């Protein structure tokens, strides 16, 4: 019975890998806009917040809420002050079904550690920004 389960498990894993690979190949690679990259590199919360939607979901180390622009800017500014302005952005994966929106996953290097960055952009505005300590 154990041998049969292992065979089914292998089949399932191979099938999932094929589906995921196909989806990734079909995904359009979209780069994070340069103004956001520069703002991330310098820890400039004000510049990032220019791209925020009127309300934005901000997730910092499992603290999650929806904020208005000014409140989100202050939270992001505090984050950058605590974690130091030393910042390097590395794009890991970007994709979108169309040019009007994209999902960006990257890494943020700070003086306090590495953070995984997830940004959801729609029509040029940031609707969600997530920073998780790796």
N, C-alpha and C positions, 0 to 999 in steps of 0.2 A: 504494500500500500504506500509506503514511504517513497519508493522508487517511482511509482505512478505520479505522485504529487510533485516530485522534482521535475519530471518531464512536462507536466502542465505548467509549472512555474516558469520553466525555461521558455516555453512557447509563449506565455503571457508577456514575459519581459521582452522577448524579441519583437513581438507584435507592437508593444508600446514604444519601443525604440524606433521602429519603422514609422509609426504615426507621428512621433515627435520630430524625427528627422525631416519628414515630408513637410510638416508645418513650419519648421525653421527655414527650410529652403524656399518655401512660398512666401515667407514674411519679407517685407520690404525693409531693408536696413536704412534707418533714419538716424541721422546724427543729432545730438543735443544742440540746440541753438547756441551760437558762440557767445552771446551776451550772458546766457545762463552759465556757461562753462567759465567765463572770466569772473563772474560774480562768485561762483563756488571756489575758484582758485584763490581769490582774495578775501573770502569770508564776508562778502558784501551783501548783507541781508536786504538792504534797501533796494538794490538792483534786482535781486531775485524776486522780491515782492512786487515789483512792477509787472511781472508776468503772472502773478496770482489772479485767479478768478475772484469775484467779490467775496466768496467764501471758499476756503481751502481745507482739505483734510490734511492735518499735519500729524505725523507719527514719529516720535523721537524716543527710541529705546522703550518701546511698548507703551508709552504714554500717547494716547490717541484721542483727538477731538477735532471738531470742525470749528474754524476760527474765521473772523473777518480779517481783511488784509492787514490792518494796523496791529492787531493783536498777534497775528502770525509772524509779522515782521519782528516784533519785540521778542518773541519766543526764539526765533531763528537767530537774532542778534545775540541773545544771551548764550545760545548754544555755541556760536562761533567764538565768543569771548572766553567761555570756559574751556573749549577744546583747542584754542590757539588758532591763529590765522594761517599757520603752515598747512598748505592744502594742495593736494594734487588729485586731479580727477582722472580716472581710468574708465573708459567706456567698455563695459562687458557685453552688453546686448541692447540693441534698439530695434523696435519693430513697430509697424503700424499697418492697418488694413488699407489706409488711404492717407494722403498727405495731411488731412485735417487733424489727425490725432496720432500720438505715438506713446509707447511705453519705453522708458529708458531705465536700464539697470547698470549701475556702475559702482566704483569704489571711491570713497572719500578718505584721503590720508590726512590725519590731523596729528598734532603733537601729543594727543591723548590716546590715539589708536586709530584703527581702520574701521570705517563704517560702510555698510552696504547701502547704496542709494537707489531708491525707486522713485521715478517721477512720471506721473501721468499728465500728458499735455493734450489738450483738445483745442483746436482753432487758435493755437498760439498762446493759450493760457494754461497755467498750472492748476490742476484740480486736486491733485494729491501729491504729497512729498513725504517720503518715508526714509528715515535714517536709522539703521539698526547697527549696533556695535557687533562687528564680526568676531 
